[in-house]
Amino acid sequence: MAQRVKLVPTIGAEIPNLDFTVLLGNNTAESATITDQDIGKAVKIVGDSRVAFCAADDAIQGQLISVEPNQTSGGYKVGTVRAVNSPLFDAVLTGATSVIIGDEVVADAQAAIGTPNGTPPYHVRMRVKKAASANGLRLKVVAFQSGNGATGSVLTLSKIFD
């Protein structure tokens, strides 16, 4: 029987984020296609210690920050995800509706598996769009890194700031 990978925080004084080791993909066939080109994409929890990439309108539960190319468990690739309770995330607004500081966002469609979300050096950002309605539980826009909140703006997101 294959050993299971459990979510384990790797918190230390030098690591200000909540990073977890997880299994990647909706199934083993999809998992086999995930590469380091997928780093930065928004993810959601889909099973026991397993995440998959967000589809449009999904609540973002984390961001893929590493893929272990030669590490598997039960047929799934292993990677590291930064949880949404971490301080800050980078994202690019790809939805058509503009945002202002304090707006909640959800995932927009991420690039196809094996394809980066953008061009270097900005390929490691999540693709997001404004949430249709606020519920107080999603990531919020806390700053504009570039742009004014229109499509293509680079955003700083957080769940812990109002």
JOZIJO-V660114 format. One record per helix or strand. SS is the DSSP state (a for helix, b for strand). FROM is the first residue (numbers start at 1). LEN is the number of residues. Records with the same first field share a line. If there is no record, write none. Layout:
SS->FROM-LEN + FROM-LEN
This chain:
b->9-1 + 12-1 + 15-1 + 19-6 + 42-6 + 50-4 + 62-12 + 76-8 + 89-5 + 104-4 + 126-5 + 140-7 + 154-5
a->28-6 + 36-3
